[in-house]
Amino acid sequence: MRFVHYILKGGSAGTLCLGVRLGQEIINVKSINPKYPNSLIELLTHHKSCVAELEGMDLSQIKEKIPIDQVELKAPLRNPDKVICVGMNYKDHCEEQNYPVPIEPIFFSKFPSNITGPFDPIHYPDITNELDYEVELAFVIGKKGKDIPLEKAMDHVFGYTVAHDVSARDWQFKKNHGQWLLGKAMDNFCPIGPELVTKEELIDPYNLSIRCLVNGVVKQDSNTAQLVHKVDAIITFLSKIVTLLPGDIILTGTPPGVGIFTKPPCFLKKGDVVECEIEGIGSIKNQVI
């Protein structure tokens, strides 16, 4: 299944709804059962049985559908407990920097408030001169867990989405004593979407084309086969440190081609349009303003 958050254009615009996308149409989950919540995080946290109910239905038979062009898609998941990111997690990204492939995953974080929608603008912060792009595969936790063994790790995955790890490189590398947090966690620095695809639909996350385009020009072009630490290994490692909760979002790293490592470096400017796309999930498109 493909879950989306959306608001209707006109009419009752402004009311956030939870839906399931079928091709070019959306089914509001409340039209199936009024007791279903309007929030995916609430569905995962308090109404997990509803997911099983939806999976058991033939949704194509639901008559009340909304054309995709009548809605505005929002971030498919809001207000998670954690947004965790993995650094240096593509072999080809390590190679472009002559950086050794990490034996253990490298982690940093963003704030839940950094999350923004798949087509929302990215506001250029006044305090940076080195705004950069990073396309990433993100996965979402569906089941609470601590000290999760590798062989059971995928039981805790709910699904996948596209993420844009917007980065202020001067704050990441040159300021604040080289700590990554502030350079990664400014407002609007985590667009995600356009939908959340369940693991049952996206069966193999390790052979997906992953690309980033700036103003229509391909900047990053790789495949998730290049991932160093796979989803199950990330879950097992992280769950030794913290309890993973339903709705937690984990970004798995970016491939080569980011602006800071091009020669000469090429950073984003106001007016630029960044598209991040992953095969089998979709594409998000954000303009820098």
Salt bridges, closest charged atoms under 4 A:
GLU42 OE2 - HIS47 NE2 3.63
GLU72 OE2 - LYS74 NZ 2.85
ASP81 OD2 - LYS82 NZ 2.86
GLU96 OE2 - HIS93 ND1 2.72
ASP120 OD1 - LYS74 NZ 3.75
GLU130 OE2 - LYS174 NZ 2.63
ASP132 OD2 - ARG169 NE 2.77
GLU134 OE2 - ARG169 NH2 2.71
GLU134 OE2 - LYS184 NZ 3.09
ASP147 OD1 - LYS146 NZ 3.52
ASP165 OD1 - LYS110 NZ 2.67
ASP165 OD2 - LYS184 NZ 2.85
GLU195 OE2 - ARG2 NH1 2.56
GLU195 OE1 - ARG21 NH1 3.10
GLU201 OE2 - ARG2 NE 2.85
ASP248 OD2 - LYS82 NZ 2.99
ASP272 OD1 - LYS269 NZ 3.10
GLU277 OE2 - ARG211 NE 2.69
